[in-house]
Amino acid sequence: MKLCKLMLCLLAALIGMRASARLSAMAISKNGVPQVAIVLAPDATIQEKRAAAELASFLGQITGGKFETVQHYRPNAANICVGRGAARAVDPKFTTDGLGADGLTIRTVGNNLILAGGQPRGTLYAVYTFLEDYVGCRWWTPQASFIPKKPNLNIGKLYRRYVPALEHREVLISPTTLDPDWSVRNKCVGELHGYGQFGIMAERGGTRKAWPCGHSYFTVLPPETYFAQHPEWYSLIDGKRVGTPRGLTSLCLTNKEMVSAFIGRAEAEVARVPDLYPTGTEYVSVSAEDESVPCQCNPCIAADREEGSPAGLALRLANSVADAFIRDGINKQVTMFAYHHTLKPPLHERPRPNVIIYFCPIHAASNSLPMSNPRFKTWQNDLDGWLKISQKVYLYDYPDNVSWELVPHPNLRALATNIKQWAKAGVKGYFGDGMTSGSGGTELAELRAWLIAKLIWDPSQDTSTLITEFTTGYFGGAGRHIVAYLNVMHNAAEVSPDLMNLSSPPDAQFLSVDTLCAGWAHLKAAEAAVNNDPVLLSRVRTAQLPELFVFLARWDLLKWNAHCRGIKWPLAASRDEAYQQFMAAVKAGGISLSAQSRNLLAKGGK
C-alpha cells in the first residue's frame, strides 16, 4: 500500500511538472497562425527596426504565418519585445548597462519574450541568436542557409545575457564575408564586412572603419608630395634619405617637425571622412609601410637601442596622434601595427588608453600547430608583452594559404585553438586576413569563414562540433566524408616537419602521395553521396579543387611515387582529362586563379 501511495505521489508530481512546463511554454505560432506580435518602441533605432523586420521575415518563413509589428505593448496578449524601449514596457527596470555595443539579452517575462541589447548591434544579435540557438536557423553562406519549418513553434522559459569577449570580429574570405547580411547574421563586425555597400550597413549595425587605414605613414605624408621639400622627414638608409620605393622606406620618427606635420595631416584626413565614408569611421591607423626599413639616422638608432625595439619610436608617433585627438576633441581611436620590426614591445613607451595595438605575428600565423607551441615562443612572448602594457590588443591573423590559394591548408585545428587562447589571454579583437578574389577555391573557404565567425563570437564553442554541423548542413550526405578528408589532411600536417606557414606550396612535405590518395578517396566518396543533387554535387566538386590542383601540379612525380609504392592511381588516366575536370569546376564556381597558379598548371605537372 505504501508503495502504491508513493507511486501515485510520483505520478502526480510528474503530471504537475508537465503541466507547469506547458504553462511556462510560450506559443509563437500554432498551425501556422502567429500567436504573438512583434513590439517596437515608437522611438526605436534603425538597427532595432531592422532586427524586428528580420525577426518577422524569418518567423514567417519558419511557421508560414505573417507576423505583425506594432509600436505598442499589448498587456493582455503575448509579445516579442524587440529593443530596449520595447523591453521596458514589460520590465520598467530593464537596462542594457554593461552590454556595450554588442551584448545581448534574451529573456522571457510572463507571456512575453525580450530580445534586446546594447547599441548599435546588440538587439540585432539578440534576434539572430534567438533564431539560431532556440529555433534552429543557420546562415552558411550568402546563398546557402537552413531555415526550419515549424508551423507549431513554442519556446520555454529563457534567460540569457551574453557579451562577446572580442569587440572586433572580422574575417575576410571573399565573397562570403563581404556580404552585409551574412556578416550581421553571423555577428561579424569590422572594416571590410559589407565593403562597398556602406550605405546599407548603418541599419545592420555599422562597420568599424578606419581612415587613414592599414599601412598609413605614406597615406598621411606621401613622399611624392613632401619628399622633395622635406627629405629629412623620411628614412636615412645607407647614408641617404629615401622616399621611394614606398614599400621599403619609412619616416624619420625622431624628426619633431615631421611628427607635427603628421598630426596635422592625420587630423585633416579625419575631417575628410564624411565625404569618403558617409557612415563614419572609428579609427585612425598610424602604422609603418608594409615591410619597410626603419630610419638609420643616429637619433633613431639611439632611440631603438634605448627601447629595445623599433616599436618604441613607432608607438611614440601613435601616442602623439592619440594625445592630439584628445586635446582637439576628436573622438577616434588610434591603431598601430605590431608587425615585422615593430613586433617586439618597447621597454619604456606605453600605449595611451585610446591606442589599440594590432599584433600581427606573420611568421607564426597560418600554421598546423597553435602559436602556444614551443616553436613559436618568441612570438608568444611578444604578444604577452603587449598584453601587459596595453589596454587593448587585437590579433591580425592569416587564416588561409596566402600565396598558393588552391593548395590544401589544414590549419583549422590550430586556428581554432589560437582564437580560444587569444581570447582567454585578453585579446579584444580579431581580424583574419584571407582570400580576396573569386568565390571560394581556398580549401573549404565557406567552412573556414563560418567557423571563424562562430569562434570569434563565442570562443568557448567546440570546434569539432561546429565543423560537423557545417559540413552536415552545407554538404548534406557528403558531410561525413568531408570531415574524414579534413582529418586525413590535419593528421598529416601535424606530424610533418614543415609548419605550412603563410604559403604552403604544392610540394609541401605533408602532401605526400599517401595523404593525397587517402584524402581523394574521401572526396570521391563525398561526390558519390550527393551525385543526384546538382547543388550539393557542385559544392563537393569545389571542395575537391585543392587536392586536384596538387595532383595536376605534380602529376608525373606523384604518379611515379604511387607506382613505386604499389598505390593505385586514383585519378583519370590522362592529365588532360583531370585538367578539364578541374577547369570546369573552377568556371562553375566563378573562382579566380592567381597568375602563379595558372603558370604552374601550364607547366604540365612535371
Residue pairs with C-beta under 8 A, 6 or more apart in sequence:
21 156
24 156
24 157
25 154
25 155
25 156
26 36
26 78
26 108
26 111
26 112
26 113
26 154
26 155
26 156
27 35
27 36
27 78
27 152
27 153
27 154
28 34
28 35
28 36
28 59
28 63
28 80
28 153
28 154
28 155
29 35
29 59
29 62
29 63
29 64
29 65
29 150
29 151
29 152
29 153
30 151
30 152
31 151
31 152
32 63
32 64
32 65
32 151
33 65
34 59
34 63
34 65
34 66
34 67
34 68
35 78
36 67
36 77
36 78
36 79
36 80
36 113
37 67
37 68
37 69
37 70
37 74
37 77
37 78
37 79
37 80
38 52
38 55
38 56
38 67
38 68
38 69
38 70
38 79
38 80
38 82
39 69
39 70
39 71
39 72
39 73
39 74
39 79
39 80
39 81
39 82
39 86
39 89
40 48
40 49
40 52
40 69
40 70
40 71
40 82
40 83
40 85
40 86
41 48
41 71
41 83
41 84
41 85
41 86
41 88
41 89
42 71
42 85
43 85
44 52
44 71
44 82
44 83
44 85
44 86
45 83
45 119
45 120
45 123
46 202
46 203
47 119
47 120
47 121
47 123
47 124
47 202
47 203
47 204
47 205
48 82
48 83
48 84
48 85
48 86
48 123
49 203
50 124
50 203
50 204
51 82
51 83
51 115
51 123
51 124
51 126
51 127
52 69
52 82
52 83
52 127
53 69
54 124
54 127
54 128
55 67
55 80
55 82
55 115
55 127
55 130
55 131
56 67
56 68
56 69
58 131
58 135
58 137
58 147
59 65
59 67
59 153
60 66
60 67
61 147
62 135
62 137
62 147
62 148
62 149
62 150
62 153
63 150
63 151
63 152
63 153
64 149
64 151
65 151
73 79
73 81
73 86
73 89
73 90
77 111
78 111
78 112
79 86
79 90
79 111
79 112
79 113
80 112
80 113
80 115
81 87
81 89
81 90
81 112
81 113
81 114
81 115
81 116
82 115
82 116
82 123
82 127
83 115
83 116
83 123
84 94
84 96
84 116
84 119
84 123
86 114
86 116
87 94
87 105
87 114
87 116
88 94
90 109
90 110
90 112
90 114
91 109
91 114
94 105
94 114
94 116
96 103
96 105
96 116
96 117
96 118
96 119
96 122
98 163
99 105
99 117
99 118
99 122
99 161
99 163
100 118
100 122
100 163
100 167
101 118
101 119
101 120
101 121
101 122
101 167
102 117
102 118
102 121
102 122
102 125
102 163
102 164
102 167
102 187
102 189
103 117
103 118
103 122
103 161
103 162
103 163
103 164
104 115
104 116
104 117
104 118
104 122
104 123
104 125
104 126
104 129
104 160
104 161
104 162
104 163
105 114
105 115
105 116
105 117
105 122
105 126
105 160
105 161
106 113
106 114
106 115
106 126
106 129
106 130
106 134
106 158
106 159
106 160
106 161
107 113
107 114
107 158
107 159
107 160
107 161
108 114
108 155
108 156
108 157
108 158
108 159
113 130
113 155
113 158
115 123
115 126
115 127
115 130
116 122
116 123
116 126
117 123
117 124
117 125
117 126
120 205
120 206
121 184
121 187
121 189
121 205
121 206
124 184
124 204
124 205
125 187
128 137
128 184
128 185
128 186
128 187
129 160
129 162
129 187
131 137
132 138
134 155
134 158
135 148
135 150
135 153
136 146
136 148
136 150
137 145
137 146
137 147
137 148
138 145
138 146
138 469
138 473
139 145
139 181
139 182
139 185
139 186
140 146
140 446
140 450
140 470
140 473
140 474
141 176
141 182
141 446
141 449
141 450
141 474
142 175
142 176
142 179
142 181
142 182
144 446
144 474
146 473
162 458
164 187
164 456
164 457
164 458
165 423
165 428
165 459
166 423
166 427
166 428
166 429
166 430
166 456
166 457
166 459
167 428
167 429
168 189
168 190
168 208
168 394
168 428
168 429
168 430
168 431
169 187
169 188
169 189
169 190
169 429
169 430
169 453
169 456
169 457
170 188
170 189
170 190
170 191
170 192
170 193
170 208
170 429
170 430
170 431
170 432
171 177
171 188
171 190
171 399
171 430
171 431
171 432
171 434
171 449
171 452
171 453
171 456
172 178
172 192
172 431
172 432
172 433
172 434
172 435
172 436
173 399
173 400
173 432
173 434
173 435
173 442
173 445
173 448
173 449
173 452
174 434
174 435
174 436
174 437
174 438
174 439
175 438
175 439
176 182
176 440
176 445
176 446
176 449
176 450
177 183
177 188
177 192
177 193
177 434
177 449
177 453
178 192
178 193
178 194
178 195
178 196
179 194
180 193
180 194
180 197
180 200
180 201
180 204
181 204
183 189
183 193
183 194
183 204
184 193
184 204
184 205
186 450
186 453
186 454
186 457
187 453
187 457
188 453
188 456
188 457
189 205
189 206
189 207
189 208
190 207
190 208
190 431
191 207
191 208
191 209
191 210
191 213
191 431
192 207
193 201
193 207
194 200
194 201
194 204
194 207
198 207
198 209
198 277
198 278
198 279
199 278
199 279
201 207
201 279
202 279
206 279
206 280
207 279
208 282
208 283
209 277
209 279
209 280
209 281
209 282
209 283
210 281
210 282
210 283
210 284
210 285
210 335
211 269
211 270
211 272
211 273
211 276
211 277
211 281
211 283
211 284
212 219
212 220
212 266
212 269
212 284
212 285
213 219
213 283
213 285
214 285
214 287
215 285
215 287
215 288
215 289
215 290
215 292
215 337
216 284
216 285
216 286
216 287
217 250
217 251
217 286
217 287
217 288
217 289
217 292
218 246
218 289
219 269
220 262
220 265
220 266
220 269
220 286
221 233
221 251
221 258
221 261
221 262
221 265
223 234
223 243
223 244
223 246
223 249
224 243
226 233
226 261
227 233
227 234
227 241
227 243
227 244
230 257
230 258
230 261
231 241
231 243
232 241
232 252
232 255
232 257
232 258
233 251
233 252
233 255
233 257
233 258
233 261
234 241
234 242
234 243
234 249
234 250
234 251
234 252
234 295
235 241
235 242
235 249
235 250
235 251
235 252
235 292
235 293
235 294
235 295
235 296
236 242
236 252
236 295
236 296
236 297
236 300
237 249
237 293
237 295
237 296
238 296
241 252
242 248
242 249
243 249
246 289
247 289
247 290
247 291
247 292
248 289
248 291
248 292
248 293
249 289
249 292
249 293
250 288
250 289
250 292
250 293
250 294
250 295
251 258
251 262
251 288
251 295
251 317
252 258
252 295
252 297
252 300
253 259
253 294
253 295
253 300
253 303
253 313
253 314
253 316
253 317
254 295
254 297
254 299
254 300
254 303
254 313
259 317
259 320
262 286
262 317
262 320
262 321
263 320
263 321
263 324
266 284
266 286
266 321
266 324
267 324
267 325
267 328
267 330
269 284
270 281
270 284
270 330
270 332
273 280
273 281
274 280
281 332
282 332
282 333
283 332
283 333
283 334
283 335
283 356
284 321
284 325
284 332
284 333
284 334
284 335
285 334
285 335
285 336
285 337
286 314
286 317
286 318
286 321
286 334
286 335
286 336
287 314
287 318
287 335
287 336
287 337
287 339
287 358
288 294
288 314
288 337
288 339
288 341
288 342
291 340
293 341
294 300
294 304
294 310
294 313
294 341
300 313
303 312
303 313
304 310
304 312
304 313
306 312
306 347
306 348
307 313
307 346
307 347
307 348
307 349
308 344
308 346
308 347
309 341
309 342
309 343
309 344
309 345
309 346
309 347
310 341
310 342
311 338
311 341
311 342
311 343
311 344
311 345
311 346
311 349
312 346
312 347
312 348
312 349
314 336
314 342
315 336
315 342
315 346
315 349
315 350
315 351
315 355
316 349
318 334
318 335
318 336
318 351
318 352
318 355
319 349
319 351
319 352
319 355
321 334
322 333
322 334
322 352
322 354
322 355
323 352
324 330
325 331
325 332
325 334
325 354
326 354
332 354
333 354
333 355
333 356
334 352
334 354
334 355
334 356
335 355
335 356
335 357
335 358
335 394
336 342
336 351
336 355
336 356
336 357
336 358
337 358
337 360
337 396
338 345
338 357
338 358
338 359
338 360
338 382
338 386
339 358
339 359
339 360
339 362
339 396
340 362
343 359
343 360
343 361
343 379
343 382
344 382
344 385
345 382
345 385
345 386
345 388
345 389
350 389
350 390
351 357
351 389
351 390
351 391
353 391
355 390
355 392
356 390
356 392
356 393
356 394
356 428
356 429
357 386
357 390
357 392
357 393
357 394
358 393
358 394
358 395
358 396
358 431
359 382
359 383
359 386
359 393
359 394
359 395
359 396
359 427
360 395
360 396
360 397
361 371
361 376
361 379
361 382
361 383
362 398
362 502
363 379
363 501
363 502
364 371
364 376
364 379
364 380
365 371
365 397
365 398
365 501
365 502
366 397
366 398
366 399
366 400
366 401
366 402
366 409
366 411
366 415
366 500
366 501
366 502
367 376
367 411
367 414
367 499
367 500
367 501
368 410
368 411
368 413
368 414
368 490
368 493
368 494
368 496
368 499
368 500
368 510
369 375
369 376
369 414
369 494
369 499
370 414
370 417
370 418
370 421
371 379
371 380
371 383
371 414
371 418
371 421
372 380
372 417
372 418
372 421
375 499
383 393
383 422
383 425
383 427
384 425
386 393
387 393
387 425
387 426
387 427
392 428
392 429
393 426
393 427
393 428
393 429
394 427
394 428
394 429
394 430
394 431
395 418
395 422
395 427
395 429
395 430
395 431
396 431
396 433
397 415
397 418
397 430
397 431
397 432
397 433
398 432
398 433
398 434
398 502
399 411
399 415
399 432
399 433
399 434
399 448
399 452
400 409
400 411
400 434
400 435
400 442
400 443
400 445
400 448
401 407
401 408
401 409
401 442
401 443
401 500
401 502
401 503
401 504
402 502
402 503
403 502
403 503
403 505
403 594
403 596
404 503
404 504
404 505
404 506
404 596
404 597
405 435
405 437
405 438
405 441
405 442
405 593
405 594
405 597
406 441
406 442
406 545
406 546
406 549
406 593
406 597
407 443
407 504
407 505
407 506
407 508
407 511
407 546
407 549
407 550
408 443
408 489
408 504
408 511
408 519
408 546
408 547
408 550
409 442
409 443
409 500
409 504
409 546
410 443
410 486
410 489
410 490
410 492
410 493
410 500
410 510
411 493
411 500
412 447
412 448
412 451
412 463
412 467
412 486
412 490
413 463
413 490
413 494
415 452
416 451
416 455
416 463
417 463
419 430
419 452
419 455
419 456
419 459
420 455
420 459
420 460
422 430
423 459
424 459
430 452
430 456
432 452
434 442
434 445
434 448
434 449
435 441
435 442
435 445
437 592
437 594
438 589
438 590
438 591
438 592
438 593
439 589
439 590
439 591
440 446
440 542
440 589
440 591
441 542
441 545
441 546
441 586
441 589
441 591
441 592
441 593
442 448
442 546
443 543
443 546
444 482
444 486
444 543
446 470
446 474
446 539
447 467
447 470
447 471
447 474
450 470
451 463
451 466
451 467
451 470
454 461
454 466
455 461
455 463
455 466
467 483
467 486
468 479
468 483
471 478
471 479
471 480
471 482
471 483
472 479
472 480
473 479
474 539
475 482
475 526
475 530
475 536
475 539
475 540
475 543
476 529
476 530
476 533
476 536
477 529
477 530
477 536
478 525
478 526
478 527
478 529
478 530
478 536
478 539
478 540
481 522
481 523
481 525
481 526
481 529
482 522
482 523
482 526
482 540
482 543
484 522
484 525
485 519
485 522
485 523
485 526
485 543
488 515
488 518
488 519
488 522
489 510
489 515
489 519
492 510
492 511
492 512
492 515
493 500
493 510
495 510
496 508
496 509
496 510
497 509
498 504
498 508
498 509
498 510
500 508
500 510
504 510
504 511
506 549
506 550
506 553
506 554
506 600
507 553
507 554
511 550
512 561
513 558
513 561
513 562
513 565
513 567
514 565
514 567
516 547
516 550
516 551
516 558
517 562
517 567
517 568
517 570
519 547
520 544
520 547
520 551
520 570
520 571
521 570
523 540
523 543
523 544
523 547
524 570
526 540
526 543
527 537
527 540
527 541
527 544
530 536
530 537
530 540
531 537
538 585
538 588
538 589
541 585
541 588
542 585
542 588
542 589
542 591
544 585
545 582
545 585
545 586
545 589
545 591
548 571
548 578
548 581
548 582
548 585
549 582
549 597
549 601
550 558
551 558
551 571
551 578
551 605
552 575
552 578
552 579
552 582
552 601
552 605
553 600
553 601
553 605
554 605
555 575
555 578
555 604
555 605
555 606
556 605
556 606
557 606
559 569
561 567
562 568
562 569
563 569
571 578
572 578
572 581
575 604
575 605
579 601
582 601
585 591
586 593
593 601
